[in-house]
Amino acid sequence: MDPLTAFFVTALLLIGNGFFVAAEFALVAAKRPRLERAAKSGSRPAAAAVAGIRELSLMLAGAQFGITMCTLALGLVAEPAFEHLLAPPLDELGLPDSASHVIAVAITLAVVTFLHMVLGEMAPKSWAITHPERSALILALPFRAFARLSRPVLAALNGATNALLRMARITPRDELEVHTDPQRLRHLLGESRRLGLIDRHDHDLLGRAIAVREAIVDTLIVPRDQVTAVPADASPAQVRRAAHASGHARLLVRGDDGTITGLVHVRDALTATESDRRAVDLAYPVPTISAATSVLDATTQLQRARAQLAVVNAPDGTYRGIVSLDDLLGQLLAANPH
């Protein structure tokens, strides 16, 4: 193969390698809900991208197959071409044939490796991570066409891979989960900061948001010995006295067995008659959560129940204390001080 043809083929192989790398990262990084909305509006590339995510294991096998073929072909075509190009200048230096051959091979490997890493790997990967949905839409149709043509080979490779995983007691997955766990979010956040895709302020802000997502109510609990509660049979007058002594407008109502049966507001005790109303009659339900409930979930539960506080129970069901909506919202707002 003449040098000009070899260089042209080398450029095509680098582009092909970059195509498979970008397609692989685009399918992993793209937001599936956004692509699904675009697919519902009639976008064929979006529909192809969603189909690729649904067959993620097969698509990743296709990307790796394409990358491997391009890399092998690059070694077969580019390295001899570069070595042939470098041989005459090295011979003119009067070096022995063995020395000039070693130097030519070393320079060729360095140049080809550099081009492969930068143009065929890092640049397309950074582009796909920076614009995941856009890159998925651009690459989805040709990548799905390649996967369709090579499906028998990919199915065999994927089947062999899944069999090895099952032998190691690992259940393979064919579809990417929409849910993203905090650990993966932190990793993506760190990579984005390292690549300069986001500034430090946004990095810190998103980091606090992820921390809040993992936070649980355990650290926000007001212990039971600091919470005012009245017996279920307390009279309105007793409720008013307890509220005055504690300075709290809302008091828990405690049953005979020590469990919390509800919450009474001193406002209701002020208007109730003494003869036939007790604290249990004035009380309204209060949400009950566990200490391991996340701050986000606890906030959602209280808002749905239109409650200002929730009773927190230990794993064995015993009453530990309370957590207030104000404290929960304060924890959430701490993630965004501005």
NUKOL-871440 format. One record per atom (N, C-alpha, C): x negated, y, z negated; residue in three letters. Coordinates in steps of 0.001 Angstrom, whole numbers, padded with zeros to 6 digits, always signed. Each point is the difference from the previous one (the first is absolute). Last residue first. Layout:
N
XYZALA...
***
This chain:
338
+027795+030320-048301HIS+000406+001186+000728HIS+001446-000094+000441HIS-002297-003556-002333PRO+000084+001166-000875PRO+000448+001264+000710PRO+000415-005337+000704ASN-000036+001153+000900ASN+000155+001268-000827ASN-000174-004169-002119ALA-000700-000406+001221ALA-000104+001145+000981ALA+002433+000329-004081ALA-001435+000146-000225ALA-000800-000393+001220ALA+004752-000565-000347LEU-000428+001320+000485LEU-001477+000243-000209LEU+001958-004017-001640LEU+000058+000039+001460LEU-000519+001324+000552LEU+000391-000521-004671GLN-001057-000896+000514GLN-000034+000040+001525GLN+003433+002362-002150GLY-001290+000651-000231GLY-001156-000830+000525GLY+004338-001810+000054LEU-000178+001001+001051LEU-001320+000747-000162LEU+001115-003067-003352LEU-000205-000710+001265LEU-000237+000988+001142LEU+001129+001698-004246ASP-001365-000541+000002ASP-000304-000715+001312ASP+004381+001625-000622ASP-000944+001121+000090ASP-001441-000497+000058ASP+003523-003057-000758LEU-000098+000380+001406LEU-000987+001153+000173LEU-000635-003388-004159SER+000904+001047+000462SER-000230+000304+001469SER-000493-004431-003539VAL-000750+000824+000930VAL+000991+000998+000594VAL-000436-003453-004754ILE+000713+000617+001111ILE-000983+000702+000920ILE-000342-004535-003507GLY+000071+001455-000060GLY+000793+000523+001177GLY-000514-004741-001409ARG-001313+000606-000241ARG+000058+001501-000191ARG+003294-004786-000457TYR-000017+001441+000273TYR-001356+000596-000368TYR+000850-005242+001614THR+000134+000872-001167THR-000208+001461+000395THR-000426-003968+002921GLY+001313+000628-000092GLY+000189+000915-001192GLY-004037-002452+001661ASP+000914-000897-000715ASP+001381+000610-000209ASP-003547+002489+002159PRO+000298-001204+000783PRO+000958-000964-000688PRO+000563+005034-001471ALA-001189-000842+000126ALA+000355-001233+000833ALA+002674+004779+000542ASN-000078-001245-000762ASN-001318-000706+000250ASN+002440+005220+000359VAL-001062-000884+000488VAL-000083-001213-000919VAL+003842+004009+001543VAL-000534-000834-001069VAL-001018-000955+000607VAL+001319+005021+001955ALA+000237-001441+000104ALA-000618-000698-001198ALA+001928+005332+001709LEU-001005-000868-000598LEU+000416-001454+000173LEU+002518+003550+001875GLN-001169+000798-000350GLN-001096-000833-000653GLN+004110-001231+003828ALA-000409-000058-001402ALA-001271+000809-000205ALA+002886-001559+003978ARG+000221+001360-000500ARG-000312+000070-001500ARG-000608-003766+003152ALA+000897-000104-001147ALA+000375+001366-000568ALA-003022-000281+003621ARG+001222-000667+000444ARG+001021-000102-001122ARG-004238+001752-001001GLN+000738+000925+000853GLN+001301-000622+000493GLN-002961-002653-002524LEU+000608+001035-000833LEU+000813+000980+000839LEU-002444-003384+002252GLN+001072-000581-000810GLN+000701+001057-000844GLN-003808+001282+002528THR+001133-000302+000876THR+001178-000546-000803THR-004048+000709-002252THR+000617+001283+000372THR+001233-000225+000863THR-002584-003752-001072ALA+000704+000494-001185ALA+000706+001321+000309ALA-002780-001859+003328ASP+001227-000780-000164ASP+000815+000501-001188ASP-004216+002018+000737LEU+000909+000289+001102LEU+001326-000731-000163LEU-003492-000873-003049VAL+000567+001328-000228VAL+001003+000354+001089VAL-000708-005185-001114SER-000780+001109+000540SER+000710+001321-000266SER+000330-004404-003194THR+000675+000653+001115THR-000851+001171+000497THR-000863-002926-003871ALA-000778-000183+001227ALA+000664+000632+001213ALA+001952-000111-004430ALA-001196+000844-000065ALA-000834-000098+001276ALA+005339-000764+000261SER-001139-000631-000674SER-001204+000927+000050SER+005451+001383-000142ILE-001078-000404+000896ILE-001087-000687-000819ILE+005496+002061-000122THR-001028-000769-000692THR-001031-000468+001017THR+004138+004165-000526PRO-000759-000999+000757PRO-001057-000675-000865PRO+004654+001886-001984VAL-001340+000509+000259VAL-000773-001073+000760VAL+005606+001471-001248PRO-001097-000944+000294PRO-001318+000709+000274PRO+003456+002307-003343TYR+000096-000386+001408TYR-001236-000840+000326TYR+003013+001542-004812ALA-001220-000270+000773ALA+000320-000314+001456ALA+003106+000768-003752LEU-000419+001219+000692LEU-001168-000252+000967LEU+001795-003421-002820ASP+001102+000444+000855ASP-000386+001225+000825ASP-002989-001802-003216VAL+000120-000947+001105VAL+001113+000395+000953VAL-000632+002496-003993ALA-001064+000247+000977ALA+000112-000921+001206ALA+004556+000911-002455ARG-001318-000343-000504ARG-001028+000200+001118ARG+005521+001401-001418ARG-001097-000049+000970ARG-001309-000281-000709ARG+004484+000793-002033ASP+000013-001236+000781ASP-001130-000094+001022ASP+000543+003651-003439SER+000785-001139-000480SER-000212-001278+000799SER-001847+004639+000607GLU-000721-000852-000939GLU+000717-001315-000259GLU-000054+002994+004697THR+000648-000022-001309THR-000701-001028-000886THR-002371+002862+004155ALA+000711-001230-000376ALA+000634+000151-001374ALA-002906+003230+002360THR+001418+000088+000375THR+000808-001214-000433THR-004756+000398-000794LEU+000571+001254-000483LEU+001500+000094+000284LEU-002699-003630+001587ALA+000270-000124-001435ALA+000632+001269-000558ALA-001443-000143+004507ASP+001202-000813-000159ASP+000367-000166-001472ASP-003967+002287+001058ARG+001138+000774+000490ARG+001307-000765-000186ARG-004260-001954-000852VAL+000554+000716-001136VAL+001201+000850+000409VAL-001316-004574+002500HIS-000403+001403+000044HIS+000689+000740-001138HIS-001570-005425+000907VAL+001056+000934-000363VAL-000564+001420+000022VAL-000994-005354+002072LEU-000553+001307-000333LEU+001166+000946-000290LEU-000810-005790-000140GLY+000356+001161+000800GLY-000655+001255-000521GLY-000718-004550-001685THR+001254-000198+000726THR+000404+001194+000845THR-004552-002620-002380ILE+000544+001302+000357ILE+001227-000218+000886ILE-001958-003411-003992THR-000053+000331+001423THR+000645+001362+000255THR-000172-002323-004333GLY-001164+000812+000339GLY-000115+000356+001465GLY+003626-002386-002425ASP-001152-000875+000224ASP-001254+000765+000420ASP+004213+002193-000749ASP-000352-000676-001255ASP-001230-000875+000153ASP+000296+004108+003408GLY+000933-001022-000469GLY-000480-000642-001285GLY-000943+005117+002037ARG-000603-001294-000315ARG+001055-000957-000540ARG-000670+004773+003167VAL+000943-000703-000868VAL-000504-001431-000172VAL-002543+005017+001236LEU+000314-001383+000342LEU+000978-000582-001010LEU-000366+005303+001375LEU-000408-000999-000987LEU+000378-001389+000499LEU-000622+005632+001574ARG+000391-001350+000399ARG-000571-001010-000984ARG-000868+004579-000601ALA+001420+000037+000356ALA+000515-001379+000399ALA-004106+001557-003543HIS+000300-000583+001302HIS+001498+000045+000260HIS-002482+001227-004101GLY-000168+001026+001016GLY+000278-000497+001406GLY+000233-002127-004618SER-001043-000375+000966SER-000282+001087+001020SER+003373+000533-003418ALA-001248-000344-000687ALA-001140-000284+000983ALA+004397+000875+001612HIS-000551+001198-000619HIS-001357-000284-000640HIS+002439-003598+001793ALA-000477+000873+001074ALA-000647+001259-000568ALA+002064-002970-002979ALA-001220-000610+000546ALA-000594+000864+001113ALA+004137+001313-001851ARG-001085+000181-000974ARG-001315-000580+000520ARG+003884-000610+002583ARG-000393+001407+000003ARG-001153+000243-000962ARG+001908-004295+000126VAL-000717+000265+001251VAL-000499+001435+000025VAL+002751-001279-003526GLN-001331-000589-000151GLN-000844+000230+001258GLN+004496+001357+000103ALA-000743+000849-000926ALA-001422-000528-000190ALA+003037-002552+002614PRO-000449+001225+000676PRO-000813+000912-000902PRO-000197-005068-001413SER+001087+000937+000260SER-000518+001205+000764SER-001958-005211+000095ALA-000200+001332-000577ALA+001167+000906+000395ALA-000970-004814+001118ASP+001201+000426-000721ASP-000152+001377-000643ASP-003567-002115+002520ALA+001168-000008+000883ALA+001250+000514-000698ALA-004822+001786-001636PRO+000734-001270+000051PRO+001232+000112+000890PRO-004254+003073+001086VAL+001038-000065-001025VAL+000704-001343+000107VAL-005144+002394+001416ALA+001136-000846+000351ALA+000986-000009-001167ALA-004895+002541+002078THR+001122+000052-000947THR+001150-000848+000530THR-005545-000366+000772VAL+001281+000247+000658VAL+001118-000054-001046VAL-004707-001056-000651GLN+000096+001442+000216GLN+001323+000403+000653GLN-001307-004547-000901ASP-000013+000656-001304ASP+000032+001531+000111ASP-000166-002842+003889ARG+001297-000069-000659ARG+000016+000708-001350ARG-003387+001606+003985PRO+000222-001182-000857PRO+001314+000089-000778PRO-001061+002011+004880VAL+000078+000575-001345VAL+000337-001146-000947VAL-002456-000278+005037ILE+001023-000426-000965ILE-000109+000799-001302ILE-002777-000022+004181LEU+000913+001122-000247LEU+001040-000311-001071LEU-003355-003080+001851THR-000738+001097-000650THR+000900+001180-000352THR+001777-003867+002303ASP-000535-000411-001299ASP-000677+001154-000739ASP+002113-000296+004544VAL+000542+000862-001053VAL-000622-000282-001358VAL-002672-000590+004763ILE+001165-000597-000635ILE+000396+000853-001200ILE-003006+000576+005023ALA+000204+000287-001419ALA+001281-000652-000510ALA-001697+000072+004649GLU-000355-001155-000828GLU+000337+000195-001473GLU+000756+003474+003172ARG+000745-001158+000491ARG-000272-001239-000841ARG-002444+003943-000759VAL+001348+000089-000559VAL+000833-001195+000434VAL-004271+000407+001838ALA-000094-000342-001423ALA+001369+000041-000661ALA-000356+001419+004442ILE-000125-001456-000082ILE-000077-000439-001453ILE+000044+004594+000813ALA+001303-000572+000354ALA-000037-001527-000073ALA-003994+002409-000626ARG+000877+000126-001166ARG+001379-000599+000279ARG-003025+000116+003573GLY-000483-000916-001033GLY+000856+000058-001248GLY+000782+003045+003496LEU+000528-001326+000322LEU-000462-001036-001023LEU-001705+004329-000502LEU+001445+000042-000150LEU+000619-001369+000266LEU-004635+000634+000749ASP+000308-000019-001433ASP+001504-000035-000234ASP-001450+000381+004462HIS-000442-001278-000552HIS+000364-000101-001473HIS+000721+004059+002228ASP+001018-000988+000359ASP-000363-001378-000552ASP-003159+003395-000696HIS+001247+000348-000692HIS+001091-001032+000291HIS-004204-000314+002250ARG-000042-000458-001388ARG+001308+000303-000731ARG+000361-000675+005300ASP-000904+000750-000863ASP+000119-000473-001449ASP+000636-003022+004629ILE+000742+000851-000931ILE-001000+000727-000883ILE-001656-002690+003448LEU+001334+000202+000567LEU+000877+000856-000902LEU-004789-001804-000316GLY+000280+001419+000165GLY+001369+000295+000584GLY-002215-004281-001375LEU-000081+000339+001418LEU+000303+001473+000268LEU+000299-001706-004409ARG-001373-000254+000443ARG-000190+000394+001464ARG+004341+000211-001935ARG-000862+001052-000538ARG-001429-000165+000505ARG+003061-003322+001136SER+000373+001240+000674SER-000858+001162-000469SER-000490-004174-002137GLU-000555-000032+001349GLU+000318+001290+000758GLU+001870-000528-004288GLY-001440+000164-000084GLY-000666+000002+001369GLY+004614-000890-000236LEU-000257+001387-000384LEU-001497+000266-000069LEU+001479-004389+000755LEU+000217+000823+001184LEU-000297+001471-000289LEU-000221-002929-003652HIS-001059-000318+000959HIS+000131+000865+001259HIS+003374+000272-003248ARG-001231+000644-000474ARG-001156-000247+000967ARG+004064-002155+000892LEU+000132+001432+000217LEU-001265+000738-000444LEU+000357-004577-000885ARG-000284+000241+001407ARG+000108+001481+000325ARG+001089-001292-004343GLN-001415-000269+000225GLN-000371+000263+001459GLN+004587+000363-001418PRO-000862+001129-000373PRO-001478-000238+000269PRO+003613-002550+003073ASP-000280+000054-001422ASP-000967+001134-000306ASP+003854-000704+003898THR-001432+000222-000165THR-000311+000176-001470THR+004180-002084+003462HIS-000437+000522-001288HIS-001521+000095-000057HIS+002128-001934+003727VAL+000187+001446+000017VAL-000513+000621-001289VAL-001989-004598+002191GLU+000985+000499-000947GLU+000077+001511+000079GLU-001394-003336+004093LEU-000544+000914-001002LEU+001114+000470-000919LEU-000205-004800+002650GLU+000542+001351+000079GLU-000561+000840-001134GLU-000990-004668+000626ASP+000055+000437+001392ASP+000453+001433+000139ASP-002681-003183-003952ARG+001140+000875+000304ARG-000090+000440+001457ARG-001981-004405-003423PRO-000197+001046+001014PRO+001276+000796+000225PRO-001863-002659-004443THR+001136+000043+000916THR-000210+001114+001011THR-003496-003211-002948ILE+000359+001383+000297ILE+001116-000018+001023ILE-002819-003750-001814ARG+001167+000361-000813ARG+000339+001486+000118ARG-003307-002579+002555ALA-000531+000741-001141ALA+001108+000503-000924ALA+001113-002289+003941MET-000892-000932-000691MET-000612+000656-001235MET+002591+002642+002835ARG+000844-000885-000805ARG-000829-001038-000739ARG-002227+002881+003000LEU+000498+000752-001148LEU+000852-000894-000901LEU-001528-001777+004081LEU-001107+000146-000945LEU+000444+000751-001254LEU+003095-000368+003482ALA-000227-001316-000596ALA-001137+000054-001019ALA+000946+003840+002551ASN+001025-000229-001026ASN-000175-001345-000678ASN-002854+001008+003644THR-000278+000879-001141THR+000992-000231-001129THR+000695-002263+004067ALA-001167-000538-000697ALA-000342+000826-001236ALA+003427+001574+002772GLY+000407-001235-000681GLY-001154-000623-000768GLY-000850+003742+002715ASN+000763+000392-001185ASN+000445-001219-000794ASN-002194-000690+004123LEU-000928+000573-000982LEU+000724+000356-001294LEU+002651-001539+003553ALA-000880-001072-000472ALA-000962+000516-001064ALA+002779+003107+002104ALA+000806-000885-000846ALA-000856-001137-000552ALA-001935+002939+003130LEU+000183+000645-001296LEU+000791-000887-000949LEU-000573-001420+004439VAL-001283-000028-000706VAL+000150+000584-001399VAL+003821+000152+002771PRO-000379-001390-000327PRO-001310-000098-000782PRO+001493+004416+001481ARG+000726-000588-001123ARG-000381-001461-000275ARG-001467+003678+003292SER-000912-000897-000729SER+000691-000728-001150SER+002416+003054+002786LEU-000777-000800+000942LEU-000876-001024-000715LEU+002477+003101-002572ARG+000917-000908+000687ARG-000762-000922+000956ARG-002333+003434-002259ALA+000364-001077-000927ALA+000921-001006+000664ALA-001172+003859+002439PHE-001166-000878-000179PHE+000350-001180-000901PHE+003285+003250+000488ALA-000178-000717+001261ALA-001187-000949-000078ALA+000801+002877-003628ARG+000984-001079+000025ARG-000108-000805+001290ARG-002701+003783-000321PHE-000468-001016-000942PHE+000970-001176-000064PHE+001073+003809+002667PRO-001075-000814+000583PRO-000510-001084-000943PRO+003479+002801-001753LEU+000417-000718+001217LEU-001140-000795+000642LEU-000887+002785-003922ALA+000881-001143-000262ALA+000316-000795+001263ALA-002700+004229-000714LEU-000654-001286+000243LEU+000950-001194-000036LEU+001368+004650-000786ILE-000803+000006+001227ILE-000488-001403+000354ILE+002412+000715-004055LEU+000879+000213+001152LEU-000781-000055+001317LEU-002402-000282-004049ALA+000814-001202+000186ALA+000899+000137+001214ALA-002561+003722-001329SER-000846-001020+000621SER+000783-001289+000230SER+002235+003472-002270ARG-000299+000404+001376ARG-000832-001060+000706ARG+000915-000605-004566GLU+001207-000183+000802GLU-000261+000352+001470GLU-003652+000603-003101PRO+000431-001399+000121PRO+001226-000199+000890PRO-003982+003524-000824HIS+001292+000123+000684HIS+000599-001396+000194HIS-003986+000370-002528THR+000431+001393-000071THR+001385+000195+000610THR-002127-004237+000192ILE+000366+000299-001389ILE+000532+001421-000119ILE-001613-001443+004202ALA+001210-000741-000346ALA+000447+000290-001427ALA-004077+001905+001527TRP+001142+000569+000728TRP+001303-000692-000390TRP-004041-001699-001714SER+000333+001285-000622SER+001201+000648+000689SER-001671-003968+001890LYS+000582-000273-001312LYS+000416+001305-000680LYS-002311+000201+004164PRO+001413-000410+000135PRO+000664-000303-001345PRO-004628+001212-000193ALA+000821+001074+000584ALA+001452-000426+000189ALA-003193-003245-001598MET+000295+001060-000963MET+000910+001091+000570MET-001267-003870+002908GLU+000552-000354-001309GLU+000450+001219-000797GLU-002074+000072+004484GLY+000907-001141+000045GLY+000660-000338-001318GLY-003174+003652+000645LEU+001055+000149+001014LEU+001018-001137-000026LEU-003605-000061-003230VAL+000576+001348+000024VAL+001184+000083+000956VAL-002417-004155-000461MET+000504+000417-001310MET+000744+001336+000080MET-002119-001714+003923HIS+001094-000882-000412HIS+000616+000462-001315HIS-003841+002218+001652LEU+001167+000279+000838LEU+001205-000830-000431LEU-004052-000869-002214PHE+000474+001355-000301PHE+001259+000330+000801PHE-002189-004052+000927THR+000667-000046-001305THR+000557+001360-000381THR-002567-000297+003907VAL+001287-000681+000188VAL+000768-000063-001318VAL-004366+001814-000128VAL+000897+000846+000799VAL+001382-000631+000128VAL-003391-002482-002224ALA+000333+001210-000756ALA+001009+000857+000752ALA-001731-003860+002129LEU+000903-000355-001097LEU+000434+001237-000784LEU-003235+000627+003363THR+001303-000360+000581THR+001015-000330-001082THR-004477+000776-001234ILE+000664+001248+000384ILE+001392-000283+000551ILE-002624-003747-001066ALA+000322+000753-001215ALA+000749+001291+000329ALA-001627-002673+003562VAL+001129-000661-000669VAL+000423+000792-001232VAL-003835+001465+002292ALA+001193+000210+000823ALA+001234-000611-000655ALA-004200-000768-001998ILE+000410+001397-000167ILE+001285+000279+000771ILE-001921-004261+000503VAL+000504+000167-001367VAL+000507+001423-000221VAL-002105-000952+004106HIS+001282-000701-000085HIS+000622+000188-001385HIS-004326+001650+000821SER+000998+000829+000668SER+001383-000646-000061SER-003614-002451-001756ALA+000269+001177-000818ALA+001083+000873+000633ALA-001533-003804+002395SER+000706-000424-001214SER+000385+001200-000867SER-002616+000701+003927ASP+001372-000367+000310ASP+000783-000386-001246ASP-004016+003497-000549PRO+000146-001402+000403PRO+001477-000336+000248PRO-001520+005069+000711LEU+000228-000942-001089LEU+000066-001421+000525LEU-000604+004454+002315GLY-001069-000978-000083GLY+000151-000985-001125GLY+002901+003658+001750LEU-000840+000343-001152LEU-001132-000989-000188LEU+003364-000578+003342GLU-000936+001060+000383GLU-000898+000432-001146GLU+003515-003126-000707ASP-001107-000623+000730ASP-001040+001043+000412ASP+003969+001454-002048LEU-000863-000664-000983LEU-001189-000668+000683LEU+003346+002054+002695PRO-000763+000996-000775PRO-000948-000634-001011PRO+002843-003027+002534PRO-001041+000708+000782PRO-000748+001070-000791PRO+003688-002448-002200ALA-001199-000794+000297ALA-001044+000782+000808ALA+004580+001400-001385LEU-001143+000418-000816LEU-001300-000704+000385LEU+004217-000992+002122LEU-000285+001412+000230LEU-001259+000448-000735LEU+001700-004375-000619HIS-000554+000127+001356HIS-000375+001436+000301HIS+002210-000867-004038GLU-001355-000564-000046GLU-000676+000102+001367GLU+004488+001329-000376PHE-000889+000944-000682PHE-001441-000514-000022PHE+003218-002902+001800ALA-000105+001205+000827ALA-000947+001016-000625ALA+001087-004043-002365PRO-000930-000208+001134PRO-000183+001249+000855PRO+003108+000384-003581GLU-001367-000204-000466GLU-000962-000316+001146GLU+004753+000551+000789ALA-000719+001235-000313ALA-001452-000249-000361ALA+003017-003720+001056VAL-000146+000940+001113VAL-000936+001155-000346VAL+001115-003528-003180LEU-000442-000667+001229LEU-000310+000983+001121LEU+001757+001493-004183GLY-001340-000537-000184GLY-000543-000629+001266GLY+004409+001540-000013LEU-000909+001146-000096LEU-001438-000478-000172LEU+003473-003166-000108ALA-000270+000459+001367ALA-000971+001177+000011ALA+001450-001578-004182LEU-000830-001015+000673LEU-000363+000442+001413LEU+002963+002747-002378THR-001334+000028-000613THR-000937-000997+000669THR+004559+000101+001297CYS-000715+001196+000463CYS-001421+000054-000549CYS+002821-003480-001486MET-000312-000173+001420MET-000785+001202+000537MET+001582+000229-004459THR-001054-001018+000138THR-000420-000173+001449THR+003649+002841-000966ILE-001255+000580-000477ILE-001155-000979+000185ILE+004344-001540+000984GLY-000471+000975+000981GLY-001324+000620-000394GLY+002042-002918-003063PHE-000383-000747+001204PHE-000549+000954+001059PHE+001831+001867-003875GLN-001295-000609-000279GLN-000514-000809+001194GLN+004303+001882+000327ALA-001006+001058-000073ALA-001387-000575-000248ALA+003653-002966-000058GLY-000262+000499+001343GLY-001062+001084+000017GLY+001470-001626-004127ALA-000794-001032+000671ALA-000327+000433+001425ALA+002872+002703-002383LEU-001368+000149-000515LEU-000921-001054+000602LEU+004558-000292+001048MET-000589+001183+000624MET-001441+000227-000474MET+002570-003484-001949LEU-000338-000324+001388LEU-000685+001180+000678LEU+001577+000675-004353SER-001063-001004-000026SER-000454-000345+001411SER+003720+002934-000542LEU-001292+000602-000313LEU-001138-001013+000033LEU+004938+000540+001451GLU-000879-001134+000285GLU-001444+000396-000317GLU+003291+003156-000787ARG+000726-001200-000430ARG-000793-001266+000262ARG-001647+004143+001524ILE-000098-000060-001460ILE+000713-001238-000530ILE+000324+000882+004615GLY-001359-000395-000361GLY-000186-000114-001501GLY+004069+001621+001700ALA-000115-001436+000269ALA-001392-000504-000358ALA+000713+004589-000282VAL+000733-000687-001072VAL-000085-001503+000189VAL-001848+002627+003411ALA-000796+000102-001221ALA+000677-000707-001164ALA+002312+000314+004090ALA-001122-000933+000119ALA-000877+000030-001247ALA+003527+003077+000255ALA+000541-001353-000138ALA-001114-001041+000102ALA-001156+004455+000799ALA+000302-000199-001414ALA+000558-001387-000245ALA-000826+001289+004488PRO-001248-000205-000753PRO+000250-000225-001489PRO+003822+000988+002679ARG-000564-001327+000257ARG-001326-000212-000718ARG+004236+003267-001331SER-001412+000032+000385SER-000529-001426+000185SER+004577+001669-001493GLY-000230-000456+001367GLY-001437-000008+000449GLY+002165+000946-004413SER+000335+001085+000917SER-000326-000351+001445SER-001051-002951-003565LYS+001458+000108+000076LYS+000437+001102+000949LYS-004601-000534-000931ALA+000486-001117+000814ALA+001515+000050+000156ALA-002115+003099-002853ALA-000279+000326+001401ALA+000505-001107+000926ALA+000336-000732-004610ARG+000909+001086+000392ARG-000210+000377+001465ARG-002906-003155-001823GLU+001337-000578+000158GLU+001005+001071+000401GLU-004411+001304-001053LEU+000046-000686+001291LEU+001382-000592+000253LEU-000768+001993-004165ARG-000040+001022+001047ARG+000095-000638+001385ARG-000282-002875-003798PRO+001302+000692+000103PRO+000028+001065+001094PRO-004186-002344-000895ARG+001019-000756+000721ARG+001348+000710+000068ARG-005027+001980-000265LYS+001171-000083-000872LYS+001142-000656+000770LYS-005484-000777+000856ALA+001207+000714+000419ALA+001140-000229-000980ALA-004450-002151-000215ALA+000159+001294-000674ALA+001307+000711+000336ALA-001289-004316+001907VAL-000073-000118-001458VAL+000352+001320-000679VAL-000220-000273+004744LEU+001093-000847-000472LEU+000021-000099-001521LEU-003566+002353+002053ALA+001264+000709+000183ALA+001169-000821-000526ALA-004382-001836+000112PHE+000194+000924-001116PHE+001316+000765+000123PHE-001108-003004+003522GLU+000047-000726-001269GLU+000290+000942-001162GLU-000727+001818+004290ALA+001299-000676-000076ALA+000158-000729-001325ALA-004151+002022+000967ALA+001028+001004-000282ALA+001377-000640-000137ALA-003566-002803+001257VAL-000209+000499-001363VAL+001095+000994-000377VAL-000058-001599+004411PHE+000442-001043-000927PHE-000185+000436-001455PHE-001539+002945+003409PHE+001441-000199+000127PHE+000505-001018-001018PHE-004658+000728+000460GLY+000668+001075-000734GLY+001510-000130+000042GLY-002497-003003+002568ASN-000219-000272-001414ASN+000685+001058-000870ASN+000057+000658+004659GLY+000843-001124-000397GLY-000140-000335-001472GLY-002828+003278+001816ILE+001383+000498-000049ILE+000943-001110-000438ILE-004414-001223+000705LEU+000088+000861-001180LEU+001407+000564-000155LEU-000903-002485+003851LEU+000025-000880-001169LEU+000078+000812-001296LEU-000476+002296+004104LEU+001322-000627-000070LEU+000122-000886-001242LEU-004209+001929+000925ALA+000958+001030-000411ALA+001403-000589-000142ALA-003312-002825+001722THR-000246+000286-001418THR+000987+001041-000530THR-000036-000958+004600VAL+000657-001081-000749VAL-000187+000219-001501VAL-002239+002954+002780PHE+001443+000203+000155PHE+000777-001054-000788PHE-004662-000402+000217PHE+000378+001125-000864PHE+001501+000289+000085PHE-001768-003311+002854ALA-000098-000437-001388ALA+000412+001113-000961ALA-000320+000936+004619THR+001180-000830-000298THR+000001-000441-001454THR-003769+002317+001440LEU+001157+000890+000041LEU+001286-000760-000331LEU-004193-002430+000348PRO+000151+000822-001210PRO+001249+000875+000001PRO+000101-004673+002690ASP-000824+001211+000085ASP+000287+000899-001205ASP+000303-005457+000184MET+000857+001196+000000MET-000894+001247+000000MET
***
